[in-house]
């Protein structure tokens, strides 16, 4: 699943430290009216060093003219502070409501 997800992304950026991938971000969508920011991931050992900020800024700059730039994130204080510092607002602050339907595969029998 991950391979196909990455193959079908609009854009992928990665951050490397000593030739090892330490952060990644990808975008999906049409690239004109809407872009979804997906999978902003930074290795736990090097968080809070600006890598997530740099990856997100690069992606936002790439799609600066897109009408809607959307992301879903964990509901934690750290996550909320980070995205708010980057200019994102919660949908409730915009008088909007987000809806999500997740597909669950049936459990395989062993």
C-alpha positions in Angstrom: 0.0 0.0 0.0 2.7 2.5 0.9 4.6 2.0 -2.4 1.4 2.8 -4.4 0.7 5.7 -2.1 4.1 7.2 -2.7 4.0 6.5 -6.5 0.7 8.4 -6.8 1.7 11.4 -4.8 1.9 14.8 -6.4 5.2 15.7 -4.7 7.5 14.1 -2.2 10.3 15.8 -0.3 12.8 14.2 2.1 15.4 15.4 4.5 18.7 13.5 4.8 21.3 13.6 7.6 24.6 11.8 6.7 22.9 10.2 3.7 20.1 8.7 5.8 16.5 9.8 5.4 15.4 11.5 8.6 12.2 13.3 7.4 9.6 13.1 4.7 6.5 14.9 3.5 4.3 14.2 0.6 1.3 15.9 -1.1 -1.7 14.5 -2.9 -4.6 16.2 -4.7 -5.0 18.0 -8.0 -2.3 20.6 -7.4 -4.5 23.5 -8.5 -7.6 23.8 -6.3 -6.6 21.5 -3.5 -3.6 19.8 -2.0 -3.5 17.5 0.9 -0.3 17.5 2.9 0.3 13.9 3.9 2.8 12.1 6.1 5.0 14.8 7.6 7.3 12.5 9.5 10.6 13.3 11.2 12.7 10.7 13.0 12.1 11.0 16.8 15.8 11.4 17.6 16.1 14.7 15.7 12.7 16.3 16.2 12.6 20.0 17.2 15.6 20.8 15.0 13.6 22.5 12.2 13.4 19.6 9.8 9.6 19.4 9.9 9.3 23.1 9.6 11.7 23.1 6.5 9.8 20.3 4.8 6.4 21.9 5.4 7.6 25.3 4.2 9.0 23.8 1.0 5.8 22.0 0.3 3.7 25.1 1.1 5.9 27.2 -1.2 5.6 24.6 -4.0 1.8 24.9 -3.8 1.5 28.6 -2.7 -1.1 29.4 -5.3 -3.4 26.5 -4.5 -6.8 27.5 -3.0 -7.0 24.9 -0.3 -4.0 23.3 1.5 -5.4 20.7 3.9 -3.9 18.3 6.4 -5.1 15.9 9.0 -3.0 15.4 12.1 -2.9 13.8 15.5 -4.8 15.7 18.1 -2.0 16.5 20.5 -0.9 19.8 22.1 2.5 19.6 20.3 0.9 18.9 16.9 -1.6 21.7 17.4 1.1 24.2 18.4 3.3 23.3 15.5 0.6 23.6 12.8 -0.8 26.8 14.3 2.7 28.3 14.3 2.8 27.4 10.6 -0.4 29.4 9.9 -2.9 26.5 9.8 -6.3 26.8 11.5 -8.5 24.1 12.9 -11.7 23.6 10.8 -13.8 24.6 13.8 -12.1 28.0 13.7 -13.3 28.5 10.1 -16.9 27.5 10.9 -16.2 24.2 9.0 -16.5 20.6 9.9 -14.2 17.8 8.6 -15.6 14.4 7.8 -13.5 11.2 7.4 -14.5 7.7 6.4 -11.8 5.2 6.9 -11.8 1.9 5.1 -11.1 -1.1 7.3 -10.0 -4.3 5.7 -11.6 -7.5 7.1 -9.3 -9.4 9.5 -7.5 -12.2 7.8 -8.1 -15.6 9.2 -5.0 -17.6 10.1 
